[in-house]
């Protein structure tokens, strides 16, 4: 709407971290959807989402890691380093590193971070 993203869906192909659950049963994906400033949900019939590993202690700690939190990976590729620096300059917060693109997008969708 007016060139601003307001909704989306994220497919998490391995919600348990693999293709099977703790009992060895094959699991399907989880689909998380959301609308900005309204909320998020999980598509009916999706596998329940098991989060992790993710930096819970960092995204909850606004003292040691001043907000707003930005979420990037640990890539040292020049384009990623430049993107991280641009986000730090724009938002002036703390960088909280999440692994995997889906986890970064999900962190933003769930409001754990301001931008990813």
N, C-alpha and C positions, 0 to 999 in steps of 0.2 A: 504494500500500500504506500503510495507516494515514494517509491524507490527504497522503502525500508522493509526488511524481512520481518514478518510477524508470526509465521507458523512454519512448522516443519515436522519431519518424521525421521527417526534414526533407527536403522536396523543393526542390532548387535548380534552377529552370527554365532558367537560362542558365549552365551550369557553365563555359563558356569565355568568358562575358561577352557572348554574342550567340547567334543562332540557327544559326550555321555555324562550323565549325572553320577552322584556318589554310589548309586546302586548299579551302575553299568548300563542304564537305560539310555537310548539315544534321545537327545533333546533337540528341539527346534530353536529357531531364533527368537529373540525378544524384539518387539517393535515399540519404541517409545515415541510418543507424539506430544506436541505442545503448541500453545498459542501464547505469544508474548503478553505478559501481565495478566494472564488468565490462569495458566497452570499446565501441568503435564499429566500424561496417563500412559498406561501400557495397553496395547491392543489386546482385546479379549482373545484368549486362546494361546497367547504368547507364553513362552517359558518364563517363570519368575526370574527376575534379574538378581544375580549375585554380583555385587560390586567389589572391585579390588583387583590387584592392589591399587590404591589411590591414596593421595596424601591427606587423609582426613584430619590428622593433627595440624597440618599446615592451613587447610582451608577453614578450620574452625578458630585458629589463633590469629586474631586481629591485632595483637600487641607485637609479637615477634615478626609477624608477616602482615604489615599494614595493608589495609584495603584501599582501593579495590584490588581484587586478585585477578591476575591474568594467567592464562593457562597455555603453556607451550611444551614442547618436547625438549630432548637434550641433544638434538642434531647440531652439528657444527658446520653444516653446509652454509655457504655465504648467504644464500637467499633466506634461509631460516634465521640466521643470526641477525640479518637486517630487519626481518619481520619482528623478531623479538624486541630489538632495540626501538623500533617504531612504536610498538605497543607500550613499552615502558615509558617512552617520552610522552605519548598521548594520555595514558591513564595514571601515570605516576604512582603505581601501586607495587605490589609484590608479585614476582613470577613464581607460580606453583607448577612444578613439572608433573604432567600426567603422561602415562604411556599409552600409545595407540590413538589413532585419529578418532575412533568412535568414543573413547573415554573423554577426550577433550571436548568434543561436540556435546556429549551427554552432560558433562559438568556444566557447560554453559546453559544448556536447556533446563537443567534442574536448578539453576541459580546458585550453584556452588562457586562459580567464578563469574566475573563480569564479561570477559571476552576470552575466546580461545582461537 
